[in-house]
Amino acid sequence: DAGVIQSPRHEVTEMGQEVTLRCKPISGHNSLFWYRQTMMRGLELLIYFNNNVPIDDSGMPEDRFSAKMPNASFSTLKIQPSEPRDSAVYFCASSWDQGEQYFGPGTRLTVT
Amino acid sequence: QQQVKQSPQSLIVQKGGISIINCAYENTAFDYFPWYQQFPGKGPALLIAIRPDVSEKKEGRFTISFNKSAKQFSLHIMDSQPGDSATYFCAAERETSGSRLTFGEGTQLTVNP
């Protein structure tokens, strides 16, 4: 198995632009998690899905952030409009129910 | 009540020494306590985990000690190696109700050769 796949690995964009991060979970997993990692705040859960349904989005910082999971093999995290304070590494993770979470390699986002 | 506090923020150990990282939690409903290891440029990966029905779990050089009454748990790395240099995160979850992992702040471990 290729593990959790995220794209792009690096994204540099200007303030105000729309950013879309993509994630392909491990085949067979039914839970998907989006995290944000910064030096100041550490690892924060943004949202998680179970069976493609958003279960807890209380970590989504504000309305500029949205996440979708149209099917079991794909999810997106969108930021519109992006701001410099959104600069971080965004991780996607997947698991089978409440089992071990497998993290992807992350997307390093820089908003200038 | 969802906080997990981790210390130290950074740790430098000589090769062959023991590395100890501590975590404390507040929510007594937590029932699953994993440790994750993260290398630069990579995502975190599960290292070892414990549930509160035992006070210690050992896997190779890695041991979790768990003190339920004190609401604390720690990671011990015996015979630390330069390859163990990474960032370590403790976490906690109320697994039985499907709640999410709450992570500690992370500890950057450096093992000098």
Chai-1 contact restraints between the chains, C-beta under 6 A:
chainA,res_idxA,chainB,res_idxB,connection_type,confidence,min_distance_angstrom,max_distance_angstrom,comment,restraint_id
A,G42,B,E105,contact,1.0,0.0,6.0,A-B,restraint_1
A,G42,B,G106,contact,1.0,0.0,6.0,A-B,restraint_2
A,L43,B,F103,contact,1.0,0.0,6.0,A-B,restraint_3
A,L45,B,R100,contact,1.0,0.0,6.0,A-B,restraint_4
A,F91,B,G43,contact,1.0,0.0,6.0,A-B,restraint_5
A,Q98,B,E95,contact,1.0,0.0,6.0,A-B,restraint_6
A,Q98,B,G98,contact,1.0,0.0,6.0,A-B,restraint_7
A,E100,B,L46,contact,1.0,0.0,6.0,A-B,restraint_8
A,F103,B,G43,contact,1.0,0.0,6.0,A-B,restraint_9
A,F103,B,P44,contact,1.0,0.0,6.0,A-B,restraint_10
A,G104,B,G43,contact,1.0,0.0,6.0,A-B,restraint_11
A,P105,B,G43,contact,1.0,0.0,6.0,A-B,restraint_12
A,G106,B,G43,contact,1.0,0.0,6.0,A-B,restraint_13
